[in-house]
Amino acid sequence: MKKGTLLLVWILSITGAWAQTQESLDLEKALELGLENNLQIKIGVENQNLRSLDKKIAAGNFFMPTLNANYLRSFSTEDVTQTFVSDPENPREIDAAKSRNKAYSFVGIYGFRPESLVTMRRLGLLEEISELEAKIIVENTIAGISTAYYRLILELQRFKVLEQTLELSKARLEIAQAQYELGGAGKRDFLAAQVDYNGDSSLLMTQYQVIQNARVNLNELLATDPGTDYLIQDSTISIGKTLSLGELVENAFLDNKLLLANQRRNNDAFLQLKELQAQRLPALNLNSSFNNSVFNSDAGFLIQNERQGLNYGGSITFNLFSGLTLNRRIQSAKVNQRIQDYSLEQYEIQLKSDLQRAYNTYDNNLGLLSIEQKNYQVAKENSEIALERFRLGIASYLEFRDAQVNLLSAENRLITSIYQIKEQEIELLRLSGNLFFTTSLEESTN
């Protein structure tokens, strides 16, 4: 009996230590920490920045001319022998004849290819896709943190249920011990009460481990130390307003980020085809340069030659034949476009199915909730009556234990049902593309 009492004191001291050492945490703060620290979100943002830079780089390459400045300075020393037509018999020999060359130029080139316009549209789409992918990561992070947060609340609630069960077992053990010592009951009833009490203590200790793992899972999503402890301020799970499947499906086809990303990938496949087809059109190249050069030499007819001036011109290039490579690339792009069409259609079917499955579970749990609430009240009253009857000695320990187990099962089913409704609510809002807005609104109104 003393060992059982010490065990209960130890368990209660653990819960007391939580309250003293933990930092307070609510869902709003958890989401704030997660969105600030989550590394996947940071990666998504950086990928979006890369897409934006790719678009700017391409714009510079496609629509801006290039201007290069060149400067040349060279020297040479040579032994020269020169034979002139006017005097072939007397060649001229110059030892160590020096020559110097100095030149600089500015060259501007502008080239325009028709597919550049399509390429820029494609890069704009890819930038939008990266932005949507970043939002998908944010939504998944919010959903994961919310689910892990409510999971931790569920495990804390189960811990309280087991605490209450242990208190009932302790009361039963004390009654059984008193009856045994007074000769009103056999030792068998006392030992059975001791076994049940130890079993309930073991369940409570196991539940403590489950809570610790639930905290680790939440800390992982918050990108904080796994051992960080938080005190959950509100240990209840509130259910939002009843969701409508029709509205969820309608919102999903407007706001589901993954669907929007797939639609843009479909458009990207179409633009890839147009980009290749545009390569059959002629390309325009314009060029202009300013040159200045000075050449000095100790040998030859010209002692100095200086030239400067502006050169300009243009060309039109038309691809007549490229070994059928372009045709094959166009055929490949058409196949890729069909694949994207199928993928988009497949995801739309999958999205409707995911919504329907999640809503079926959500609606079924809503129906079960009222049943579990009534069942819990009945089990609670029955347990109180069984405890009083056992205290008066008119009920057996089996009757009391059965009522106790029924109460534990009913309360567990009730809180689990509420959690499952909340879990499916989060999933439905995520699939409909309204999770972030709804979560922000819910937190601001609480």
C-alpha positions as CSV (number, residue, x, y, z in Angstrom):
1,M,0.0,0.0,0.0
2,K,2.8,2.4,0.8
3,K,4.5,1.7,-2.5
4,G,1.3,2.5,-4.3
5,T,1.0,5.8,-2.5
6,L,4.6,6.7,-3.2
7,L,4.0,5.9,-6.9
8,L,1.0,8.2,-7.0
9,V,3.0,11.0,-5.3
10,W,5.8,10.6,-7.8
11,I,3.3,10.8,-10.8
12,L,1.7,13.9,-9.3
13,S,5.1,15.5,-8.7
14,I,5.9,15.0,-12.4
15,T,2.7,16.9,-13.4
16,G,3.5,19.6,-10.9
17,A,7.1,19.9,-12.3
18,W,5.6,20.5,-15.8
19,A,3.6,23.4,-14.5
20,Q,6.7,25.0,-12.9
21,T,9.2,24.5,-15.7
22,Q,7.2,24.8,-18.9
23,E,6.8,27.9,-21.0
24,S,3.2,28.6,-21.9
25,L,2.1,27.8,-25.4
26,D,-1.1,28.1,-27.3
27,L,-1.9,27.4,-31.0
28,E,-1.3,30.9,-32.2
29,K,2.2,31.0,-30.6
30,A,3.0,27.5,-31.9
31,L,2.1,28.5,-35.5
32,E,4.2,31.7,-35.1
33,L,7.2,29.7,-33.9
34,G,6.7,27.1,-36.6
35,L,6.4,29.6,-39.5
36,E,9.4,31.5,-38.2
37,N,11.7,28.5,-37.6
38,N,10.6,25.8,-40.0
39,L,13.4,25.1,-42.4
40,Q,11.2,23.7,-45.2
41,I,9.5,27.1,-45.3
42,K,12.8,28.8,-45.6
43,I,13.9,26.5,-48.4
44,G,10.6,27.2,-50.2
45,V,11.1,31.0,-49.9
46,E,14.7,30.7,-51.3
47,N,13.5,28.6,-54.2
48,Q,10.9,31.3,-55.0
49,N,13.8,33.9,-54.9
50,L,15.7,31.8,-57.3
51,R,12.8,31.6,-59.8
52,S,12.4,35.4,-59.5
53,L,16.1,35.9,-60.3
54,D,16.0,33.5,-63.2
55,K,13.2,35.6,-64.7
56,K,15.2,38.8,-64.3
57,I,18.3,37.2,-65.8
58,A,16.4,35.9,-68.8
59,A,14.8,39.4,-69.3
60,G,18.3,40.9,-69.4
61,N,19.5,38.2,-71.9
62,F,16.5,38.4,-74.2
63,F,15.6,42.1,-74.3
64,M,18.7,44.0,-73.4
65,P,21.7,44.6,-75.8
66,T,25.2,43.6,-74.8
67,L,28.0,46.2,-74.9
68,N,31.6,45.3,-74.8
69,A,34.7,47.5,-74.6
70,N,38.0,46.1,-75.9
71,Y,41.5,47.6,-75.6
72,L,44.6,46.2,-77.4
73,R,48.2,47.2,-76.9
74,S,51.0,45.2,-78.5
75,F,54.7,45.5,-79.3
76,S,57.1,43.6,-81.5
77,T,60.8,43.7,-82.5
78,E,61.8,41.9,-85.7
79,D,64.7,41.7,-88.2
80,V,63.1,42.6,-91.6
81,T,64.4,42.1,-95.1
82,Q,62.4,43.9,-97.8
83,T,62.7,43.5,-101.6
84,F,61.1,46.1,-103.7
85,V,59.8,45.8,-107.3
86,S,61.6,48.9,-108.3
87,D,65.0,47.6,-107.1
88,P,65.0,43.9,-106.7
89,E,68.7,43.7,-106.8
90,N,69.2,45.7,-103.6
91,P,67.0,44.3,-100.8
92,R,66.6,46.5,-97.7
93,E,67.6,45.0,-94.4
94,I,66.5,46.5,-91.1
95,D,67.7,44.9,-87.8
96,A,65.5,45.1,-84.7
97,A,62.6,46.9,-86.5
98,K,60.0,47.9,-84.0
99,S,56.3,48.0,-84.4
100,R,53.6,49.2,-82.0
101,N,49.9,48.6,-82.2
102,K,47.2,50.3,-80.1
103,A,43.5,49.8,-80.6
104,Y,40.2,50.1,-78.7
105,S,36.6,49.5,-79.7
106,F,33.0,49.5,-78.3
107,V,30.8,46.8,-79.7
108,G,27.1,46.6,-79.2
109,I,25.0,43.5,-80.2
110,Y,21.3,43.1,-80.0
111,G,19.6,39.8,-80.9
112,F,15.9,39.1,-80.9
113,R,14.4,35.6,-81.2
114,P,10.6,35.2,-81.4
115,E,10.6,32.4,-78.8
116,S,12.0,34.8,-76.2
117,L,8.5,36.3,-75.7
118,V,7.1,32.8,-74.9
119,T,10.1,32.0,-72.7
120,M,9.5,35.0,-70.6
121,R,5.9,33.9,-70.1
122,R,7.1,30.5,-69.1
123,L,9.5,31.9,-66.6
124,G,6.7,34.0,-65.2
125,L,4.6,30.8,-64.8
126,L,7.5,29.0,-63.1
127,E,7.8,31.9,-60.7
128,E,4.1,31.6,-59.8
129,I,4.6,27.8,-59.4
130,S,7.4,28.4,-56.9
131,E,5.3,30.9,-55.0
132,L,2.5,28.3,-54.8
133,E,4.9,25.6,-53.8
134,A,6.1,27.9,-50.9
135,K,2.4,28.4,-49.9
136,I,1.9,24.7,-50.0
137,I,4.7,24.2,-47.6
138,V,3.2,26.9,-45.3
139,E,-0.2,25.2,-45.4
140,N,1.3,21.8,-44.7
141,T,3.3,23.2,-41.9
142,I,0.2,24.9,-40.4
143,A,-1.8,21.6,-40.7
144,G,1.1,19.6,-39.2
145,I,1.6,21.9,-36.3
146,S,-2.1,22.2,-35.6
147,T,-2.6,18.4,-35.7
148,A,0.4,17.8,-33.5
149,Y,-0.7,20.6,-31.0
150,Y,-4.2,19.0,-30.7
151,R,-2.6,15.6,-30.5
152,L,-0.6,16.7,-27.5
153,I,-3.8,18.1,-25.9
154,L,-5.5,14.7,-26.6
155,E,-2.7,12.9,-24.8
156,L,-2.8,15.3,-21.9
157,Q,-6.6,14.7,-21.6
158,R,-6.0,11.0,-21.6
159,F,-3.5,11.5,-18.9
160,K,-6.1,13.3,-16.8
161,V,-8.6,10.5,-17.4
162,L,-6.0,7.9,-16.3
163,E,-5.3,10.1,-13.2
164,Q,-9.0,10.0,-12.3
165,T,-9.1,6.3,-12.9
166,L,-6.1,5.8,-10.6
167,E,-7.8,7.9,-7.9
168,L,-10.8,5.6,-8.1
169,S,-8.6,2.6,-8.0
170,K,-6.9,4.0,-4.9
171,A,-10.2,4.6,-3.3
172,R,-11.3,1.1,-4.1
173,L,-8.0,-0.3,-2.7
174,E,-8.4,1.6,0.5
175,I,-12.0,0.3,0.9
176,A,-10.9,-3.2,0.1
177,Q,-8.0,-3.0,2.6
178,A,-10.3,-1.7,5.3
179,Q,-12.8,-4.4,4.7
180,Y,-10.1,-7.1,4.7
181,E,-8.6,-5.8,7.9
182,L,-12.1,-5.7,9.6
183,G,-12.9,-9.2,8.3
184,G,-15.7,-8.0,6.0
185,A,-14.1,-9.2,2.8
186,G,-11.6,-11.8,1.8
187,K,-7.9,-11.3,0.9
188,R,-8.7,-12.1,-2.7
189,D,-10.7,-8.9,-3.1
190,F,-7.9,-6.9,-1.5
191,L,-5.3,-8.4,-3.8
192,A,-7.4,-7.9,-6.9
193,A,-7.8,-4.2,-5.9
194,Q,-4.0,-4.0,-5.5
195,V,-3.4,-5.6,-8.9
196,D,-5.9,-3.2,-10.6
197,Y,-4.3,-0.2,-8.9
198,N,-0.8,-1.3,-10.0
199,G,-2.1,-1.8,-13.6
200,D,-3.7,1.7,-13.7
201,S,-0.4,3.1,-12.3
202,S,1.5,1.4,-15.1
203,L,-0.9,2.9,-17.7
204,L,-0.4,6.3,-16.3
205,M,3.4,6.0,-16.5
206,T,3.1,4.8,-20.1
207,Q,0.9,7.7,-21.0
208,Y,3.5,10.0,-19.6
209,Q,5.9,8.6,-22.2
210,V,3.3,9.1,-24.9
211,I,3.0,12.7,-23.9
212,Q,6.8,13.2,-24.1
213,N,6.9,11.7,-27.6
214,A,4.0,14.0,-28.6
215,R,6.0,17.0,-27.3
216,V,9.0,15.8,-29.4
217,N,6.8,15.6,-32.5
218,L,5.5,19.1,-31.9
219,N,9.0,20.5,-31.3
220,E,10.2,18.9,-34.5
221,L,7.6,20.9,-36.5
222,L,8.5,24.0,-34.5
223,A,12.2,23.5,-35.3
224,T,13.1,23.7,-31.6
225,D,15.0,21.5,-29.3
226,P,13.3,18.1,-28.8
227,G,13.5,18.4,-25.1
228,T,11.7,21.8,-24.9
229,D,8.7,21.7,-22.7
230,Y,5.6,23.8,-23.1
231,L,2.7,24.4,-20.8
232,I,-0.5,24.1,-22.8
233,Q,-2.7,27.0,-21.6
234,D,-6.0,25.7,-23.0
235,S,-6.3,21.9,-22.6
236,T,-9.6,21.7,-24.6
237,I,-10.2,21.1,-28.2
238,S,-12.9,23.3,-29.7
239,I,-14.8,22.3,-32.8
240,G,-15.5,25.0,-35.4
241,K,-18.7,25.5,-37.3
242,T,-20.1,22.6,-39.3
243,L,-18.5,22.4,-42.7
244,S,-20.4,21.9,-45.9
245,L,-19.0,19.5,-48.6
246,G,-20.4,21.6,-51.4
247,E,-18.6,24.8,-50.2
248,L,-15.4,22.8,-49.6
249,V,-15.3,21.4,-53.1
250,E,-16.1,24.8,-54.6
251,N,-13.3,26.5,-52.6
252,A,-10.9,23.7,-53.4
253,F,-11.2,24.3,-57.1
254,L,-10.6,28.0,-56.5
255,D,-7.9,28.0,-53.8
256,N,-6.3,24.6,-53.5
257,K,-2.6,25.5,-54.0
258,L,-1.5,22.2,-55.3
259,L,-4.3,22.3,-57.9
260,L,-3.4,25.8,-58.9
261,A,0.3,24.7,-59.3
262,N,-0.8,21.7,-61.5
263,Q,-2.9,24.1,-63.6
264,R,0.2,26.3,-64.1
265,R,2.4,23.3,-64.9
266,N,-0.2,22.4,-67.6
267,N,0.1,25.9,-69.0
268,D,3.9,25.6,-68.8
269,A,3.7,22.5,-71.0
270,F,1.6,24.4,-73.5
271,L,4.1,27.3,-73.6
272,Q,7.0,24.8,-74.0
273,L,5.4,23.7,-77.2
274,K,4.8,27.2,-78.4
275,E,8.4,28.1,-77.5
276,L,9.7,25.3,-79.8
277,Q,7.4,26.2,-82.6
278,A,8.5,29.8,-82.4
279,Q,12.1,28.6,-83.2
280,R,10.9,28.1,-86.8
281,L,10.5,31.9,-87.2
282,P,13.4,34.1,-88.3
283,A,15.7,35.6,-85.7
284,L,17.0,39.2,-85.9
285,N,20.5,40.3,-85.0
286,L,21.7,43.9,-84.9
287,N,25.3,45.0,-84.3
288,S,27.2,48.2,-84.1
289,S,30.8,49.1,-83.1
290,F,33.1,52.1,-82.8
291,N,36.8,51.3,-83.5
292,N,40.0,53.2,-83.1
293,S,43.4,51.8,-84.0
294,V,46.9,53.2,-84.4
295,F,49.7,51.1,-85.9
296,N,53.4,52.3,-86.0
297,S,56.2,50.4,-87.7
298,D,59.9,51.0,-88.5
299,A,59.6,48.8,-91.6
300,G,57.3,49.0,-94.6
301,F,55.7,51.7,-96.7
302,L,53.5,53.0,-93.8
303,I,55.2,54.4,-90.8
304,Q,51.9,55.0,-89.1
305,N,48.4,53.8,-89.9
306,E,45.5,55.3,-87.8
307,R,41.8,54.3,-88.3
308,Q,38.6,55.1,-86.4
309,G,35.0,55.0,-87.3
310,L,31.5,53.5,-86.7
311,N,30.4,50.2,-88.1
312,Y,26.9,48.9,-88.0
313,G,24.7,46.3,-89.6
314,G,22.2,43.5,-89.1
315,S,21.3,40.0,-90.1
316,I,18.2,37.8,-90.3
317,T,18.7,34.1,-89.5
318,F,16.2,31.5,-90.7
319,N,16.6,27.8,-89.8
320,L,16.1,25.7,-92.9
321,F,17.1,22.3,-91.6
322,S,18.5,21.0,-88.3
323,G,18.5,17.3,-88.8
324,L,14.8,17.0,-87.8
325,T,15.9,17.7,-84.2
326,L,13.4,20.6,-83.8
327,N,10.6,18.4,-85.2
328,R,11.4,15.7,-82.7
329,R,11.5,18.2,-79.8
330,I,8.1,19.5,-80.8
331,Q,6.7,16.0,-80.9
332,S,8.2,15.4,-77.4
333,A,6.6,18.6,-76.2
334,K,3.2,17.5,-77.5
335,V,3.5,14.3,-75.6
336,N,4.5,16.1,-72.5
337,Q,1.5,18.4,-72.8
338,R,-0.8,15.4,-73.0
339,I,0.8,14.0,-69.9
340,Q,0.2,17.2,-68.1
341,D,-3.4,17.2,-69.2
342,Y,-3.9,13.7,-67.8
343,S,-2.0,14.6,-64.6
344,L,-4.2,17.7,-64.0
345,E,-7.4,15.6,-64.6
346,Q,-6.1,12.9,-62.3
347,Y,-5.4,15.3,-59.5
348,E,-8.9,16.9,-59.8
349,I,-10.3,13.4,-59.4
350,Q,-8.0,12.7,-56.5
351,L,-8.9,16.1,-54.8
352,K,-12.6,15.3,-55.0
353,S,-12.0,11.8,-53.6
354,D,-9.8,13.1,-50.7
355,L,-12.4,15.7,-49.8
356,Q,-15.2,13.1,-49.9
357,R,-13.2,10.6,-47.7
358,A,-12.2,13.3,-45.2
359,Y,-15.8,14.6,-45.1
360,N,-17.2,11.2,-44.6
361,T,-15.0,10.6,-41.6
362,Y,-15.7,14.2,-40.3
363,D,-19.5,13.8,-40.7
364,N,-19.5,10.3,-39.1
365,N,-17.5,11.6,-36.1
366,L,-20.0,14.4,-35.7
367,G,-22.8,11.9,-35.5
368,L,-20.8,9.8,-33.0
369,L,-20.0,12.7,-30.8
370,S,-23.5,13.1,-29.5
371,I,-23.7,9.4,-28.8
372,E,-20.3,9.4,-27.0
373,Q,-21.4,12.4,-24.9
374,K,-24.5,10.7,-23.7
375,N,-22.7,7.4,-23.2
376,Y,-20.1,9.2,-21.0
377,Q,-22.7,10.8,-18.8
378,V,-24.3,7.3,-18.3
379,A,-20.9,5.7,-17.6
380,K,-20.0,8.4,-15.1
381,E,-23.2,8.1,-13.2
382,N,-22.9,4.3,-13.2
383,S,-19.4,4.5,-11.9
384,E,-20.4,6.8,-9.0
385,I,-23.2,4.4,-8.1
386,A,-20.9,1.4,-8.3
387,L,-18.3,3.1,-6.0
388,E,-21.0,3.9,-3.4
389,R,-22.4,0.4,-3.6
390,F,-18.9,-1.0,-3.2
391,R,-18.2,1.3,-0.3
392,L,-21.4,0.1,1.4
393,G,-20.4,-3.5,0.7
394,I,-23.4,-4.4,-1.4
395,A,-21.5,-4.6,-4.7
396,S,-18.6,-6.9,-5.6
397,Y,-15.2,-5.6,-6.8
398,L,-15.9,-7.1,-10.3
399,E,-19.0,-4.9,-10.6
400,F,-17.1,-1.8,-9.5
401,R,-14.1,-2.6,-11.8
402,D,-16.5,-3.1,-14.7
403,A,-18.1,0.3,-14.1
404,Q,-14.7,1.9,-13.8
405,V,-13.4,0.3,-17.0
406,N,-16.6,1.4,-18.8
407,L,-16.1,5.0,-17.6
408,L,-12.4,5.0,-18.8
409,S,-13.4,3.6,-22.2
410,A,-16.3,6.0,-22.6
411,E,-14.2,9.1,-21.7
412,N,-11.4,8.0,-24.0
413,R,-13.9,7.5,-26.9
414,L,-15.4,10.9,-26.2
415,I,-12.1,12.9,-26.3
416,T,-10.8,10.8,-29.2
417,S,-14.0,11.6,-31.2
418,I,-13.5,15.3,-30.6
419,Y,-9.9,15.1,-31.7
420,Q,-10.7,13.1,-34.8
421,I,-13.3,15.8,-35.7
422,K,-10.7,18.5,-35.3
423,E,-8.2,16.5,-37.3
424,Q,-10.5,16.0,-40.2
425,E,-11.6,19.7,-39.9
426,I,-8.0,20.7,-40.4
427,E,-7.5,18.4,-43.3
428,L,-10.7,19.6,-45.0
429,L,-9.7,23.2,-44.6
430,R,-6.2,22.4,-46.0
431,L,-7.7,20.6,-49.0
432,S,-10.1,23.5,-49.7
433,G,-7.2,26.0,-49.6
434,N,-8.6,28.0,-46.7
435,L,-6.6,26.6,-43.8
436,F,-4.3,29.7,-43.2
437,F,-7.2,32.2,-43.4
438,T,-9.5,30.1,-41.2
439,T,-6.7,29.5,-38.6
440,S,-5.8,33.2,-38.4
441,L,-9.5,34.1,-38.1
442,E,-10.1,31.5,-35.4
443,E,-7.1,32.6,-33.4
444,S,-8.1,36.3,-33.7
445,T,-11.6,35.7,-32.4
446,N,-10.6,33.4,-29.5
